[in-house]
Amino acid sequence: MSEYKLYNVVPSLITFLESLTNWYVRLNRPRLKGESDDLNWKVSLNVLFDVLMKVNVLMSPIVPFLTESMYQNLRKVLRKDSKLNQESIHHVFISEVNVKLLNEAINEKMKDVMSIIETSRKLR
């Protein structure tokens, strides 16, 4: 990013957003619509909101005006005392990565599941 070459960032971002919509949203559609119990509905929406907020914050140095606009809409549902609730996205602190939360074994298993599902879709 020292040279602001967006073509280095955008492909990874597109891949992530496609994974989010094609896997999380699609696999959790009934939960997101509230077709299960209230707890599942709230958890699934909160996870999606959290991911969208974090991606938006991380993108803010790259596309400041677009992310500011999205942030102003997202912050409408934040609690007043939330550390994410700032006047601007550019005042939100970008947190450090917690490497203890990374689990490569789970990532590999999920890649296997995704591969099986994609193969079955192609066979249909």
Number of C-alpha atoms within 10 A of each C-alpha: 9 4 5 10 10 11 8 10 13 13 11 11 13 11 10 13 14 12 14 16 13 11 13 15 16 12 12 15 14 14 19 20 11 15 11 11 9 11 10 16 18 13 13 21 17 13 12 16 14 12 13 17 19 15 15 20 24 17 17 18 14 16 12 14 12 12 22 19 12 15 23 15 11 15 18 10 10 13 10 11 8 9 11 20 19 17 12 14 24 15 12 15 12 11 9 6 8 7 7 6 7 10 9 9 9 10 11 11 11 12 12 12 12 14 12 12 12 11 11 10 9 8 7 5
